[in-house]
Amino acid sequence: MNFLVHISVRNLVEFVLRNGDIDNRVSLLFGTAIMQKGSRIHRKLQKEAGPDYMPEVSLKLNIKQDKYDLVIEGRADGVVDNDKGLIIDEIKSTNMDISRLKEPLLE
């Protein structure tokens, strides 16, 4: 029997990148009102995405190796699966004026 390793997509990305910030504690800084506003916009975008759009899709990948089985799990904000192909959608929001952003913020 192989050793079983479970990891979330979030934890895997944090481990691999070890750079940037995907901290979900923003509510401590900005309060729940800004988080609720982001959630409303999130749901609005999902509703407007069209009939092929499936919101909040759980994803799971099992990778079997000689000595261990790796299970990677997460949830996509949405998935479109049609005759053009498969698209995995991840919605991100910010509270900053993006017109002032000249280049990506890496740290």
Secondary structure, 3 states (H helix, E strand, C coil): CCEEEEEEHHHHHHHHHCCCCCCCCHHHHHHHHHHHHHHHHHHHHHHCCCCCEEEEEEEEEEEECCCEEEEEEEEEEEEEEECCEEEEECCCCCCCCHHHCCCCCCC
